[in-house]
Amino acid sequence: MPSRAQRYRSWVEVDLDSFRHNWNEIQRLVRSGVKVLQVVKADAYGHGAISISKAALKNGVYALGVANADEGMQLRVGGIDAPIILLSPSTVHEIDEIIKYDLTPSVSDVHFAVELNRKLIERNAQLPVHIEIDTGMGRSGTIYSDAIAMIRSILDLPGIVVEGIFSHLSVSERKDDEYNFFQWKLFEKIVTGLEKDGIYIPIKHISNSGCVLNFSRFNLDMVRPGIMTYGVYPSSDMAPEVDLLPVMSFKTTVVILKDFSAGHSIGYGRSHITKSPARFAIIPVGYADGYGFIMSNQGHVLIRGERAPIAGRVSMDMCTVDVTHIPECEIGDEVVLMGMQGEEYISASEIAGKSGTISYEILCALGKRAPRVFVNKGKSDTVEPKLRRIFIPGE
């Protein structure tokens, strides 16, 4: 059987053993009885939502979190029957899909709730919702001062079952930032106010990855870990509180080797000129694969366990790598753009630091055109194809 390097132009390896390890760490942190929602929006941060969802469900996850109805629909078509919660506000145009595929929307305003209720009544149906409260994030959710009145009005809608209430901390990765406690107190005040009125909402949640790591007292009925389940800390300067293992690696191969004399230009713009005779490897990955243009002349890859610098601009479909110091490099050698090879490791946080962004964006973008190869117990398990978008006739 051909190796991955022979079969794929580039590929993303997703290590399900590391994913399970991270889940064990979460279960160690979260007390018994607290539900866990696995965040799988944006194709599970680029890891492959359907396979990650199935792995998470085997580990005992209660629900899955996505951004919109389209992502939820793809999970349903992929064979997922667990609760799927839409963590971002939905539009009224998504309501038919939400009902058809039994998705749980988040509600930030009465207008959406009224329209959802109208369509549910037409179908003689009911649907659970989670109401989002803006306690200081300044984004989605109903503003906290209006929350109790809005919840009361939604409780009067016969098609809607208020299953959950939640909020989102804006600086949960900062353990000593008092703003976390400000948001927590506002959320706590709303919950207490509702219960004084005899309104008990079954699932209350505010904890994302940073909160799970830093504020265990905020865990309530459910937690929503995302980035930490994929082995990345919410912030590159967070002190490691748990032993997380990276789940994703992005790999390709050397397709061309070329020797140049001194004074030869490399790539568009002639941004790299050889100062002495040098050898370069061409790899079939560029910014269209999510390896950012900003990595031009500053990124590194791993070849034969050694770091090799990107020389010249990152093109749409190719990069040039200086391998002068790796004389044994050959065509067909594995190249690691993110991940471990030998004793060397290039992390999402390292790439994010050089790119002036955050690790979340790196994970979501890397390997856009690459198949996901899932490694289970050290061996290739399943493969999600390059084009993972599911098309459904009539939708």
Secondary structure, DSSP 8 states (H G I E B T S, - for coil): ---HHHH-SEEEEEEHHHHHHHHHHHHHHS-TT-EEEEE-HHHHHTT-HHHHHHHHHHTT--EEEESSHHHHHHHHHTT--S-EEEEEE--GGGHHHHHHTT-EEEE--HHHHHHHHHHHHHTT--EEEEEEEESS--SSSEEGGGHHHHHHHHHT-TTEEEEEEE---SSTT-TT-THHHHHHHHHHHHHHHHHHTT---SEEEEE-HHHHHH-GGG-TTEE---GGGGT--SSTTS---S-----EEEEEE--EEEEE-TT-EESGGG-EE-SS-EEEEEES--GGGT--GGGTTT-EEEETTEEEEB-S---SS-EEEE-TT-TT--TT-EEEEEEEETTEEE-HHHHHHHHTS-HHHHHHHTTTTS-EEEEETTEEEEEE-S------TT-
